[in-house]
Amino acid sequence: MRINLYTLILLNSIFIVVPAYSQATTNNISSAEFTKSQADKQLRNANLDSAVYYYKHAIKAISPNDDPYLLAKIHNNMGIAYTKKREIVAGIDEFETALEIYSELGNDTLLAQAYLNLAVMYKKSSANDQAMDYLLKCIQLSQQLGLQKELGASYNSLGNIYLDLGNKSQALNYIKKGLEQRKQIGHDFGIAGSLNSLSIYHEATGNIDSALYFAHEALIIKESISKPLYTSSTYTQIGTLHTKLRQFDSARTYINHSIFIRQQHGSKPGLAVNYTVLANIFSKQEQLDSAKFYLSQALELLNQEKDLQETQDVFELLYLVYEGQGKYQKAFDVLKQLDRVKQLLYSEQVEKRTVDMEVKYRVSQKEQRIKLQKAEIKVLNNQILIVILITIMVILTLGALFYFYKQVRAQRDKIESQRRKLDIQHKEFQHRTKNNFAMLSGIFQTMKEQSSNNNPAVVIDQIDQKLQALNLINNNLDQWATLNNNHFFMNLYLEELTYNTMLFHSIQHHQIKLDLLLEETVCSYDQMMLLGLVFNEVVTNAFKYAFPNTAHPALKIVLNQSDNATNLTVTDNGPGFNSNKITGSGKVLIGHLVDQLNGVFSYENTSTGVQFTLRF
C-alpha cells in the first residue's frame, strides 16, 4: 500500500503535537498547583499581599480547560485572602468566579460552599439582603444533598444576620438550629462557633451570665481540638464579659492567655484588641500608668495595621487616662490626634459606603441581567415549543402513514409467508406420502417373501400395527417438533408408541413392570419413521414371545445419544431364544430398516432375558 508525503507529514504532526500538548497541559497544572500551595502557605501565615500575589500567578499558569476544579479553588482561596484584607468587592468577584465554574461543572456540593462564602462576603459589606438570599440558596441545596456541615453553618450565619438586624427571636431560632445540626454530625469546631454566637446573642440581650456560660462551653471545645488562634478570640470574649461584670482579675487572666497565643502566632490585629481591653481594665481599676502602657502598645500595632476604628477607640481611652492623671496638655494632644483619626475614619466610612453602594449596584445590575436573560429564555422557549409542536405534528403524520404502510406490508408479507408455508407443507406431505407408500410396499414385500402364516387375520393385524405406528407420527408431529420444525423429539414418540403397543396387545399397566429411561433425543422425520417401525417390531416380539410364560414380566427401554450417535436398548426378562432358529419376516424387516438408518443392531441373550441394541 502506498502512502503519500502529505499523509506522512500529517501522521508525524499528530504524534508530535498531541503528546506535546498533553505534556504542556500537565506542566501547566503542576505549575499552578505548586504556586497555589505557596499562596495557601502565605494565607495561613496571614501574609495576605503575598498570598494574593501567588494566587494571581497561579491563575495565569492554568487555563479553564486544563483543570477547572483547581482554577475554582484558586479563585475561592483568593477570595478568602481579599476578605481578610477587607477588600470586599475584590473578594466578591473571586467568589462569584468560583461559583460560576462550579455551576458550569454541575458540582452541587461545591456550589453550596460557594453560596456560603458569598453570603459571608455580602454580610461583611452590610448587604444583608444579598447575604440572606445566598444563605437560603445554600440551605435549600444542602437539604437536597444532605450536606449537614454547610446546613449548620448557613443556619448560624442567618442567625447572626438577624441579630445584626435586631430580630432577636429569629436570630435565636436559627442559631439554635445551627447548633442542633452541628451536634448531629459531631462537628466540634462548628459547635464551638454556634456556642460563640449564642454568647454574643445573650450579651446583646444584656444576659451576661448566660453569655459567659456559652463562651466557656465554646472554649472547652476549642481547647480540645487544638485551634490556638480561634481559642484566643474566645479568651478575649470571656475577658471582655468578666470586665462587664467588674471581675477584673479573671478578665486579666483570660486576656493574658489570649495575648500569649497571639504573640506566638503574630496576630497583630488581635493583639491590638487585647491590649485595648487590658488598658480598659486597668483604667477601670484606676491603674492609669498600666492602662497608658498597653494603649501605647495597641497604638503601635494599629499604626502598622491601619485599623482606624480600633485606633479611635484607643485614643478615646487614652484621652480619659491622661485626663484622669491631670496631664491636660497630653490629653489635648491626644484629642487632636483623635480628631484626625475621626476625619480619616469618616473618609474610610464614606469609602466603605461607596464600596457598599458599588456592591449593591453590581447586585442590582446582575439581577437585571438575570431578569433580561429569563425574558429572552422565555421567548426562546416559546419559539422552541412552537417548533417542537410543529415537528411533533409532522412526525405523528409521518408515523401514521408509516404505520399504515407497515400494516399493509405486514399483512401482505403474512399472506405471502402463509402461501410459502402451505407450499412447503404440501411438498413435505407429498414427500412423506411417497416415502410412506414406498416403505409400506417394502414391508409388504418382505412379509410376503418371509411369511409362512396362511392366516389372513394375523397378517392383517401385523399390517395394522405397523400402520398405527406410522399414523402415530403424523398425528403428533406438531407436538413433537423442535422450534425450527425440522427435527422431532424421539423420546416423546417412543414413550407414546410403547403405551400404544401395550394397548394393541391388551396389556394393562399393572401386568408389566415398565422402565423407561428416555433422554431428550432429536432426529429427522425419516429417522423417526424408520426407528418407530423397528421399535414396534422389537417390543411386539417381547410381548408375543417373552412374556406369555414369564411370571413377572419386565421391560426396560433406554434411549440416549453419545459420540454423535443415537443408542436404543430394549431389554426383557423372558426365557431367551435360540439364535440358530431365528427366522421370519420380523428379523429381515428389522435388518432392512436398520440399513436405511445406516446403523447396526444386535439380538443377544443375557442372564436375565433378551437384549436388543441399536446404534445409528
N, C-alpha and C positions, 0 to 999 in steps of 0.2 A: 504494500500500500504506500502511495506517495504522499508526503506531507510537504506543502509549500513553505516558503520562507516566512510568510506572514503568520502562518499558524504557529511556527516555532517561536517567533517573537512574542506572540500573544501568550502562549503557554509559559514562556520564560518570565514574562511580566507578572503573570498570576502567581507563580511560585516564588517570585522575589518580593512583590508589593504586598501580597496578603500577609505573609509572616512578618514583614517589616511593620505593617500597620498594627498587627496584633501585638508585636513587641513594643511599639510606641505607646499603645493603649495601656499595656501592663506597666511601662515605665511611668506614664502619667499618674496612674493610680498609686503606685509605690511612692512617688514624689509627694503627691497630695496627702497620702496617709502619714508620711514622715513629718511634713510641715504641720499637719493638723495636730500630731502628737506634741510637737514643740509648743504650738499655740495653747493646747489643753494644759500643758505644764505651766505656762505663764499665767493662765487663767486661775489655776489652783493656787498659785503663789501671789495672786492679786496684782500682778504686773499687767494691768489692763491694756495699756497702749501697745505693749509688745505682743500681747495676745491678739489684738485686732490686726496688727501688722502681719503676723504669721497666718492668721485666718485668710486675709486678703490674698496673700501669696499662694495659699493652698487652693483657693478658688481659681486663680489664674492657671494653676498647674493641671486642672482637670476640666473636662467638658461634660455637659449633662449626659451625653451618650456613653461616656466611659463607665461611670458608676453613680447613678442618680441618688442612691441612698447615702453614699459618702458625701456628695455635694450638699444634700439636705442637712446632714448632721453638722457640716461645717457652718452653713448659714445659721442653723439653730444655735450653735455654741457662740458664734459671733454676736448673735442677738443677746445672749446672756452677758457677754462682755460689755456690750453697749449699755445694757440695763444697769450693770454695776458702775459704769461710768456716768450714769444718769443722762445719757443721750437717748432719750425716749423715742424720738422719731426714727433714728437710725436703727434702734433695736426692733421697732415695729416692722420696718422694712425687711430686716433679715428674717424675722419670724414668719412674716407673710410669704416670703420667697420659699421658705422651708415648707410652709403649709401647701402652697401651690404644687410643689414637687410631690409631696405625699398624696395629694388629691389626684394628680395625674397617674401616680403609681397604683392607686386604689388600695393603699395600705391604711385601713381604718384605725388600727391601733396607734400608729404614729400620727395620724391625723388628729385623733383625740388629744394626744400630748401637745400638738401644735396649737389646738384651740385653747388649751390650758395656759400655755406660755403667752399667747397673745392677750388672754384675759388679764394676766398679771401685769403685762405692759400697759394696757389701757387703764388699769386701776392706778398704776403709778402716775399716769398722765391725767388722772382725775376724770377720765372719760368712762364714768361708771356704767352708763347705758351700754356702750360697746363691750365693756368688760363682762357685764351680765349676759349679753347676747352670746358671747363666745363660751361663757361658762355653761349656759343652758344647752348649747350645742354639744359641748363636751359631756355633759351629764346624759343627754339623750343617746349619744353614740356609745358611751361607756356602759350604760344599761343594756343596750343591744348586744354588745360584745362581751359583757361580763368583766369589764376592766375595773376591778374593785379599787385598786390603788388610785387611779385617775378620778374615780367617782368620789372617793373620800376627800381628795384634795379640792375638787370642784365645790363640794358642799361647804367645806371650810372657808374657801375663798369667797363664796357667795355670802356666807355669814359675816365675814369681815367687811364686805361692801355694805351690807345692810346696817352694820354697826356704824360705819362712816356716815351713812345717810340718816342715822338717828332712829331707824326702825329696829328697836332693840328686841322686840318679840320675834320678828323674823330672823334677826341675827342669831339669837339663842337657839332657835329651831334648827337652822342649817348647821351651826357649829356642832350641836349635839348629833345631828345626822351624820356629819363627817366623822365624829369621834366613834360612833357606833360602827360605821362602815370600816374604819381602820382597825377597830378591835376585832372585827370578824375575820380579817385576814392576818392579824398579828403584825401589822406594820408599825413597829415600835417608834421609829422616827416620826411617822405621820401622827401617831397617838400623842407624842410629845408636842407636836405643833398644834393639835386641836386643844390640848390642855393649856398651852400658852394663850390661845385665842380665848378660851373660857376665862383665864386670869385677866386678860385685857378687858373682856366684857364686864366682869364684876368690878374691876377698877373704875370703868366708865360709869357704872351704876352706883358707885360710892361704897360698895361692899368690899372693903379692903381685906378683911379676914378671909373671905372666900377666894379673893384674888390671890392671896398669899398661899392658900391651900393648893390651888390648882397649879401655881407656879412651882411649888415644892414637888408635886407629883410629876410635873414635866421634867424637873431637874433630875429626879431619881432615874427616870428612863434614859435621859440623855447621857448621864454618867455611866450607865450600864452598857451603852452602845459605843462608847469612846468617840464622841464627837466634840472635841475640846472647844472649838470656836463657837459652835452652837450652844454649848454648855455655858460659855462666858456670857452670852446675851441673857440667859436665864438668871445667872448670878446677878447681873446688873438689874434685871427686872425685880428680883426679890429684894435687892438692896434698896431700890427706889421705894418699894412698898413699905419696907421697915422704916424708911425715912419719914414717910407719910404718917406712920404710927408713932413717930418720935422715938423709935427703938434704935438709937444711933450706933451703939456698939455692934449690934447684929448687922446693921446696914453696912458699917465699915468692913466687917468681916467678909461679907458677900462681895462687896465692891473690890476689895483687895484680891479675892480669888479671881475675879474677872480680869483685873489688871495684870495679874501674874500670867494668865493664859494668853492674853492679847499681846503682852510684851514678847512672849515666846514665839508667837506667830506673826509678829509685825503688823498687827491690825491697828493702824493709826487712827482711823475714824472712831473705832470702838474705844480706844484708849482715851481719846479726847472726851467722849461722853462720860467715861468712868471718872476721869479727873474732875469734870464739871460736877458730877453727882457728889463726889467726895468733898469737893470745895463747898458745895451747898450744905453738906452735913456739918463740916467744921464751922461754917458761917452760923448755922442754927445753934451750935454749941458755943458761939462767940469766940472760937479759936481762929481769929481773923488772919494771923500770920500763916497758919497752915492752909487756910482757905485761899489766901493770896498766892501761896506757892503752887498749889495744884491748878489754880486758874491760869497762872503763867505757863505751866506745863501744857495745859489744854490749848492756850492761845498759840503756842509754838507749833503744835501739831496741826491745828486748824488752819494756820497760815500756809502750811505745806499742802494741805488738802483743799484749801479754798472753800471751806464749808461756811458760808456766810450766816446761815440760820443758827448754827451752834455757836459761831463767833459772837453773834448778837447776844445770845443767852449768857455767854461767859462775860462779856463786857458789862452787861446789866448787873450780874452778880458781883463783878469786881468793883463796879461803882459803889455798890452798897457796902462792900468791905472797906474801901478807902473812906467812905463817909462815916462808917462806924468807928474807924480809927482816928477820925478827926483830920485826916490828910486831904483837905479840901482841894488843894491845888492839883494833886494827883487824881482826885475824884473828877475835877473839872476836865483834866486831860483825857481821862477815860471816857467822859461824857462826849467830848468832841470826836474821839475815835468811834464811839458808839453811833454818833450821828452819821459819820462817813459810812460805817457798816450798814446802817439802815438805808442810806441812799443807794449803796451798792445792792443791798438786798431787794430794795424796791425795783431797781433796774433788772435784777435777776428774776423777780416775780413777774415783771412786765414781759420779760423774755419768755418766762415759763408759760405765761398766759398766751403769748404769741404762739409758742410751740403747741399748747393745748388747742388753740384755735386752728392751727395748721393740721393737727391730728384730726380734729372734728371735721374740718373742711375735706381732708382726704377721705374720711369715712363717708361723708355725705356724697362726695364725688363717686366713690366706689358703689354706694347704694344706688345712685342714679344710673351708673353704668350697668349695674345688675338689673335694674328695672327695664332699662332700654334693651338689654340682651334678652330679658324674659319676653318683652313685647315682640322683638324680632323672632325669637324662637317660637312664640305662639303663632305668628303669621306663617312662619316656615312650616310649622306643624300642620296648620290648616291646609297649606298648599300640598304638603306631603300626603295628608289624609285624602284630599280630593284625587290626587294621582293614584293613591292606593285603592280607593273605591272604584275608579275607572279601570284600573288594572285587574281588580277582583272580578268586575263585571265581564271584562274581556276573557279572563281566564275561565270563569264559570261558563260563558257561552261556548268557548272552545272546548272546555271539558265536557259539556253536554253533547256537543257534536261528536267529539271523540268517543264518548261513552256509547252513543247510538251506533256509531260506526263499529266499535268493538263488539257490541251486542250482535249486530248483523253479521259481522265477520265470525264471531264465535259460533253463532247458530249455523252459518254455512260450513265452518270447519267441523262442527259437531256432526252435521249431516254427512259430510264427506268422510269423516272418521268412521261413522257407523256403516257407511257403504263399504269402505275398505275392510272393516272388520267382518262384515257379512260375507264379502268376497273370500276373505281368508278362511272364515269358518266353513264356507261352502267347499272350498278346495280341501280343507282338512277333513271334512266329512267324507268327501269323495275318496280321499286317500285312505282314510281309516276303513271305510266300507270295502274298498278294494282289497286292503290288507286282510280284513276280517274274512271276506269270502275266500281269499286265497288260502288263509290259514285253515279255515273250516274244510275246504276242499282237500288240503293236505292231510288234515286229521282224519277225514272220512276215508281217504285213500289208504292211509296207514291201517285204520281199523279194518277195512275190507281185506287187506292183504294178510293181516296178522290174526284176525279174529277167527276162532273156531266155534263160536257160540251161534247156534242157529235160532236162538230165541229172540225174536224181533223186539220184544218189550225191554229186554236187558240192553240191547243195542240202543234203543230209543232213550232209555234212562241215561246211559253214558253220554249220548249226544246232548241231551237236555242239560245235564250237569255242566258240561263244558260251555254250552251257550249261556247258562246262568252266570258262570264265571266271567265271561266276556261282557254280558249285559250289566253286571255289577259295576264294571269300569265306566261304561257310558252313562250310567245313571248318577254317578257321583264325581264326575270329572271336575265340576266347579268347586266342590267341597275339598277335593284333594289337591287342587292345583296350587303351585307356588305363586309368588307375586307377579312374575312375568308370564305366567300361564304356559311356559314352555316345558316345565317339568312337574312331576306329581309326587306326592308323599306315598312311597311304597308301604311304609309301616301301617298307615291307616287302611290301605286296601287289603293287606294280608290279614289284619285283625278282623275286618268285616267279612272277608272271604272264609275265614276259619269258622265263624259262627254260622254263616250261610250253609257251609258244607255239613256242619253238625245237624242243622235243621233239615237238610235234604235227606240225611241218613237217620232221621228221627232219634237223634241222641240229645238227651237233656243235659243241662249244666252239671247237675248233681251226679250224673252217671260217669263222669270222667274228670280226672284231675288235669286241668289245663294250665300250662305255664308259658305265658307269652312274654318274651324278652325282645321287644322290637324297638330298636333305636331309630331315631328320625333319619330316614333314608330317602333320597330323591332319585328319580330316574325318568326316562322319556316314556311317552305313551306306548311305543312299540315294545320297549323293555318290560313295562308293567304288564302288557297283554300276554307276552310270552311267559314271564315269570308266574303270572296268575294261573296259566294252564298247567305249568309244571307243578306248582304248589298244590293245585286242585288234585292232580293225579297222585301225588305223594300222600297227601292227607287222606284221600279216598282209599288208597291201599292200606293205610293204617287202620281205618275204620272197618274195612272189609276183612282183612286177614289177621291183624294183630290182636284186636280187642275181643272178638267173639268168645275166645277160650281163655281170656285173662280176667282174673278175679277183680282186680282194682286197676282198670286201665288208666294210663297217664300219657299225656302228650306234651312235649316241650318243643317250642318253636323259638329259634334265636335268629335275629336279623341285625347285621351291623355292617360297617364299612371300615376297611383297613388297607393301607398301601394302595389307595386309588382303585380298590376293587370292592364289590358287594358280596357278602357271605350270608348264605341261608343254610341253617341246620334244622332238621326235623327229626326228633328222637321219640320212639315209642317204647313201651315196656312189654311188647309182645314176645312170643316164643322164638322169633327169628325166622330165617328162611334158608333154604338150600340153594346156594348160588349156582350150582350146576343145573338146577331145574327151573331157573327163572327164564320164562319165555312169555310171549304175548305182546299185544299191541301197546300196553302201558309203557314198558321199558323202551320200546322202539320210539314211541311218541315222545317220551322224555328226552331221548337222545337227539331226535330231530330238533326239538325246541331249544335244547341247550346249545346245539351247534349254531342256531340262529342268534343266540345271545353271545356267541364267541366265548363260551365258558366251559367249565369241566364239572362233572358230578361224580359221586360215588355212592354206592349202597354197601353198607357193611354191618355185620353182626357185632354187637358189643355184649358185655357181661350182663346188661340189663334189658337188651332188646335190639331194635334195628335203628341205625342212624343214617339219614340221608344228608349228604353235604353237597352244596352247590356254590361255586365261586365264579363270578364273571365281571 
